[in-house]
Amino acid sequence: MKGAPGRRRPPLTLALPALVAVGFLGVPLLGVLVDAPWGELTERLTEPAITEALRLSLVVSGWALLLSVLLGVPLAWLLARTDFRGRTLVRCLVLLPMVLPPTVAGVALAQGFGRRGLLGEHLERLGVTLSFTTPGAVVAATFVAMPFLVISLEGALNGIEPHFEEAAATMGAGPLRTLWLVTLPLVRPALAAGAALCWARALGEFGATITFAGNLPGTTQTLPLKVYLLLQGDPAGATAVSLLLLFVAGAVLVALRGRWVPAGG
Protein backbone atom coordinates (compact mmCIF):
# COMPACT_ATOMS: atom_id res chain seq x y z
CA MET A 1 0.00 0.00 0.00
CA LYS A 2 1.46 3.31 -1.06
CA GLY A 3 1.96 6.12 1.42
CA ALA A 4 0.39 9.54 1.29
CA PRO A 5 1.15 11.67 -1.79
CA GLY A 6 4.47 13.44 -1.56
CA ARG A 7 5.76 11.10 1.15
CA ARG A 8 8.41 8.44 0.93
CA ARG A 9 10.29 6.04 3.14
CA PRO A 10 12.90 7.95 5.17
CA PRO A 11 16.56 7.04 4.71
CA LEU A 12 18.09 5.09 7.57
CA THR A 13 20.52 7.93 8.34
CA LEU A 14 17.54 10.16 9.20
CA ALA A 15 15.18 7.54 10.61
CA LEU A 16 17.57 6.40 13.34
CA PRO A 17 18.21 9.82 14.94
CA ALA A 18 14.50 10.60 14.55
CA LEU A 19 13.64 7.45 16.51
CA VAL A 20 16.18 8.42 19.14
CA ALA A 21 14.49 11.82 19.39
CA VAL A 22 11.09 10.18 19.84
CA GLY A 23 12.50 7.96 22.55
CA PHE A 24 14.21 10.88 24.22
CA LEU A 25 10.90 12.73 24.42
CA GLY A 26 8.78 9.71 25.23
CA VAL A 27 10.76 7.84 27.89
CA PRO A 28 10.28 10.45 30.67
CA LEU A 29 6.54 10.58 30.00
CA LEU A 30 6.36 6.81 29.90
CA GLY A 31 8.16 6.77 33.23
CA VAL A 32 5.32 8.80 34.78
CA LEU A 33 2.79 6.29 33.47
CA VAL A 34 4.77 3.28 34.69
CA ASP A 35 5.56 4.66 38.16
CA ALA A 36 2.12 6.17 38.81
CA PRO A 37 0.39 4.67 41.90
CA TRP A 38 -2.57 3.39 39.89
CA GLY A 39 -3.99 1.35 42.76
CA GLU A 40 -4.36 4.38 44.99
CA LEU A 41 -4.68 7.08 42.36
CA THR A 42 -8.20 8.14 43.32
CA GLU A 43 -7.27 8.29 46.98
CA ARG A 44 -4.18 10.35 46.22
CA LEU A 45 -5.95 12.85 44.00
CA THR A 46 -8.85 13.38 46.41
CA GLU A 47 -6.71 14.34 49.38
CA PRO A 48 -7.80 17.75 50.75
CA ALA A 49 -4.45 19.38 49.99
CA ILE A 50 -4.57 18.14 46.38
CA THR A 51 -8.18 19.18 45.79
CA GLU A 52 -7.42 22.62 47.24
CA ALA A 53 -4.43 22.99 44.90
CA LEU A 54 -6.61 21.81 42.00
CA ARG A 55 -9.31 24.34 42.89
CA LEU A 56 -6.74 27.13 43.03
CA SER A 57 -5.19 26.00 39.73
CA LEU A 58 -8.58 26.17 38.02
CA VAL A 59 -9.28 29.61 39.49
CA VAL A 60 -5.86 31.00 38.52
CA SER A 61 -5.84 29.49 35.02
CA GLY A 62 -9.44 30.59 34.43
CA TRP A 63 -8.72 34.20 35.34
CA ALA A 64 -5.48 34.08 33.34
CA LEU A 65 -7.42 32.89 30.29
CA LEU A 66 -10.02 35.64 30.71
CA LEU A 67 -7.34 38.34 31.01
CA SER A 68 -5.45 36.90 28.05
CA VAL A 69 -8.57 37.03 25.86
CA LEU A 70 -9.51 40.55 26.95
CA LEU A 71 -5.99 41.89 26.39
CA GLY A 72 -4.53 39.46 23.87
CA VAL A 73 -7.24 39.63 21.20
CA PRO A 74 -6.88 43.41 20.70
CA LEU A 75 -3.09 43.03 20.75
CA ALA A 76 -3.18 40.28 18.12
CA TRP A 77 -5.47 42.41 15.94
CA LEU A 78 -3.16 45.42 16.34
CA LEU A 79 -0.12 43.39 15.26
CA ALA A 80 -1.91 41.81 12.31
CA ARG A 81 -3.96 44.71 10.99
CA THR A 82 -1.99 47.88 11.65
CA ASP A 83 1.44 49.19 10.82
CA PHE A 84 2.95 51.39 13.52
CA ARG A 85 6.35 52.45 14.72
CA GLY A 86 7.75 49.95 17.19
CA ARG A 87 5.68 47.04 15.88
CA THR A 88 8.71 44.75 15.80
CA LEU A 89 9.54 45.65 19.38
CA VAL A 90 5.99 44.91 20.50
CA ARG A 91 6.11 41.52 18.82
CA CYS A 92 9.39 40.80 20.58
CA LEU A 93 7.77 41.71 23.90
CA VAL A 94 4.99 39.24 23.13
CA LEU A 95 7.43 36.45 22.34
CA LEU A 96 9.83 37.15 25.20
CA PRO A 97 7.83 35.44 28.00
CA MET A 98 7.83 32.26 25.91
CA VAL A 99 11.63 32.04 25.90
CA LEU A 100 12.55 33.61 29.23
CA PRO A 101 13.68 31.24 32.00
CA PRO A 102 10.67 30.94 34.36
CA THR A 103 12.54 32.30 37.37
CA VAL A 104 13.71 35.29 35.32
CA ALA A 105 10.07 35.94 34.42
CA GLY A 106 9.26 35.86 38.13
CA VAL A 107 12.04 38.30 38.94
CA ALA A 108 10.83 40.59 36.15
CA LEU A 109 7.30 40.48 37.56
CA ALA A 110 8.61 41.31 41.01
CA GLN A 111 10.55 44.28 39.64
CA GLY A 112 7.50 45.48 37.76
CA PHE A 113 4.55 44.67 40.02
CA GLY A 114 6.17 43.77 43.34
CA ARG A 115 5.87 45.90 46.44
CA ARG A 116 9.01 47.84 45.46
CA GLY A 117 8.61 47.47 41.70
CA LEU A 118 7.99 50.10 39.07
CA LEU A 119 4.21 49.96 39.50
CA GLY A 120 4.08 48.03 42.74
CA GLU A 121 4.50 51.05 44.99
CA HIS A 122 1.69 52.89 43.22
CA LEU A 123 -0.55 49.82 43.42
CA GLU A 124 0.20 49.57 47.14
CA ARG A 125 -1.10 53.10 47.64
CA LEU A 126 -4.33 52.02 45.96
CA GLY A 127 -4.58 49.04 48.28
CA VAL A 128 -3.61 46.50 45.60
CA THR A 129 -0.98 43.92 46.55
CA LEU A 130 0.11 41.29 44.04
CA SER A 131 3.21 39.67 45.53
CA PHE A 132 2.41 36.45 47.42
CA THR A 133 -1.31 36.70 46.72
CA THR A 134 -3.76 34.82 44.50
CA PRO A 135 -4.06 37.81 42.12
CA GLY A 136 -0.27 37.70 41.89
CA ALA A 137 -0.46 34.07 40.80
CA VAL A 138 -3.01 35.12 38.16
CA VAL A 139 -0.65 37.85 36.91
CA ALA A 140 2.24 35.38 36.69
CA ALA A 141 0.14 32.83 34.78
CA THR A 142 -1.18 35.50 32.41
CA PHE A 143 2.32 36.82 31.74
CA VAL A 144 3.61 33.46 30.52
CA ALA A 145 0.40 32.18 28.88
CA MET A 146 -1.00 35.14 26.93
CA PRO A 147 1.67 34.98 24.18
CA PHE A 148 0.29 31.59 23.06
CA LEU A 149 -3.08 33.20 22.38
CA VAL A 150 -1.61 36.29 20.72
CA ILE A 151 0.72 34.39 18.38
CA SER A 152 -1.95 31.88 17.38
CA LEU A 153 -4.52 34.58 16.66
CA GLU A 154 -2.12 36.92 14.88
CA GLY A 155 -1.14 34.17 12.47
CA ALA A 156 -4.78 33.45 11.69
CA LEU A 157 -5.58 37.14 11.18
CA ASN A 158 -2.68 37.44 8.75
CA GLY A 159 -4.15 34.53 6.81
CA ILE A 160 -7.57 36.07 6.08
CA GLU A 161 -8.30 38.78 3.57
CA PRO A 162 -9.13 42.16 5.14
CA HIS A 163 -11.81 42.94 2.52
CA PHE A 164 -14.45 41.26 4.70
CA GLU A 165 -13.73 43.77 7.45
CA GLU A 166 -13.53 46.59 4.94
CA ALA A 167 -16.95 45.66 3.57
CA ALA A 168 -18.42 45.71 7.07
CA ALA A 169 -16.89 49.13 7.68
CA THR A 170 -18.42 50.52 4.47
CA MET A 171 -21.83 49.39 5.72
CA GLY A 172 -21.41 51.44 8.87
CA ALA A 173 -20.10 48.83 11.32
CA GLY A 174 -17.71 50.24 13.91
CA PRO A 175 -14.36 48.61 14.76
CA LEU A 176 -15.69 46.65 17.76
CA ARG A 177 -18.80 45.48 15.91
CA THR A 178 -16.69 44.42 12.94
CA LEU A 179 -14.30 42.54 15.22
CA TRP A 180 -17.15 40.75 17.00
CA LEU A 181 -19.37 39.94 14.03
CA VAL A 182 -16.88 39.50 11.19
CA THR A 183 -13.27 39.03 12.24
CA LEU A 184 -13.58 36.68 15.21
CA PRO A 185 -16.00 34.26 13.47
CA LEU A 186 -13.49 33.97 10.61
CA VAL A 187 -10.68 33.01 13.00
CA ARG A 188 -12.76 31.02 15.50
CA PRO A 189 -10.68 27.80 15.18
CA ALA A 190 -7.42 29.68 15.80
CA LEU A 191 -8.97 31.59 18.68
CA ALA A 192 -10.16 28.35 20.26
CA ALA A 193 -6.75 26.73 19.75
CA GLY A 194 -4.89 29.71 21.16
CA ALA A 195 -7.25 29.93 24.13
CA ALA A 196 -6.86 26.24 24.92
CA LEU A 197 -3.07 26.41 24.73
CA CYS A 198 -3.12 29.57 26.82
CA TRP A 199 -5.25 27.87 29.48
CA ALA A 200 -3.08 24.73 29.51
CA ARG A 201 0.08 26.83 29.87
CA ALA A 202 -1.48 28.81 32.71
CA LEU A 203 -2.55 25.59 34.42
CA GLY A 204 1.01 24.28 34.28
CA GLU A 205 2.77 27.49 35.27
CA PHE A 206 5.41 27.03 37.99
CA GLY A 207 8.60 29.10 37.87
CA ALA A 208 7.24 32.63 37.57
CA THR A 209 4.53 31.87 40.12
CA ILE A 210 6.80 30.52 42.85
CA THR A 211 9.26 33.39 42.32
CA PHE A 212 6.71 36.19 42.26
CA ALA A 213 3.75 34.84 44.25
CA GLY A 214 5.35 32.20 46.47
CA ASN A 215 4.13 28.73 47.40
CA LEU A 216 1.42 29.43 49.98
CA PRO A 217 -1.20 26.68 50.51
CA GLY A 218 -4.67 27.92 49.71
CA THR A 219 -3.33 31.19 48.31
CA THR A 220 -0.76 30.58 45.58
CA GLN A 221 0.01 26.85 45.77
CA THR A 222 -1.30 25.52 42.47
CA LEU A 223 -0.90 21.92 41.31
CA PRO A 224 2.59 22.36 39.77
CA LEU A 225 3.80 23.95 43.01
CA LYS A 226 2.20 21.11 44.95
CA VAL A 227 4.16 18.63 42.85
CA TYR A 228 7.37 20.43 43.78
CA LEU A 229 6.47 20.19 47.47
CA LEU A 230 5.45 16.53 47.26
CA LEU A 231 8.74 15.57 45.62
CA GLN A 232 10.51 16.33 48.88
CA GLY A 233 8.59 13.79 50.95
CA ASP A 234 6.02 11.91 48.87
CA PRO A 235 7.34 10.95 45.41
CA ALA A 236 4.32 8.73 44.74
CA GLY A 237 1.99 11.64 45.41
CA ALA A 238 4.06 13.87 43.14
CA THR A 239 3.81 11.27 40.38
CA ALA A 240 0.03 11.03 40.82
CA VAL A 241 -0.44 14.78 40.47
CA SER A 242 2.02 14.86 37.56
CA LEU A 243 -0.08 12.21 35.85
CA LEU A 244 -3.16 14.40 36.21
CA LEU A 245 -1.39 17.39 34.67
CA LEU A 246 0.06 15.18 31.92
CA PHE A 247 -3.41 13.91 31.09
CA VAL A 248 -4.83 17.44 30.88
CA ALA A 249 -1.98 18.66 28.65
CA GLY A 250 -2.28 15.60 26.41
CA ALA A 251 -6.04 16.01 26.11
CA VAL A 252 -5.62 19.64 25.02
CA LEU A 253 -3.08 18.71 22.35
CA VAL A 254 -5.25 15.86 21.03
CA ALA A 255 -8.27 18.17 20.88
CA LEU A 256 -6.23 20.74 18.94
CA ARG A 257 -4.74 18.27 16.48
CA GLY A 258 -4.46 20.02 13.13
CA ARG A 259 -5.24 23.48 14.51
CA TRP A 260 -2.04 24.53 16.30
CA VAL A 261 0.19 22.64 13.87
CA PRO A 262 -0.73 20.82 10.66
CA ALA A 263 -1.86 17.28 11.35
CA GLY A 264 -0.54 14.31 9.49
CA GLY A 265 -2.66 11.72 7.75
GIRA-V780404 format. One record per helix or strand of 3 or more residues. SS is the DSSP state (H for helix, E for strand). FROM is the first residue (numbers start at 1). LEN is the number of residues. If there is no record, write none. Layout:
# GIRA-V780404
ss=<SS & SS>
from=<FROM & FROM>
len=<LEN & LEN>
This chain:
# GIRA-V780404
ss=<H & H & H & H & H & H & H & H & H & H & H & H & H>
from=<12 & 38 & 48 & 87 & 102 & 120 & 134 & 163 & 175 & 188 & 207 & 223 & 235>
len=<24 & 8 & 34 & 13 & 12 & 6 & 25 & 8 & 12 & 16 & 6 & 8 & 21>
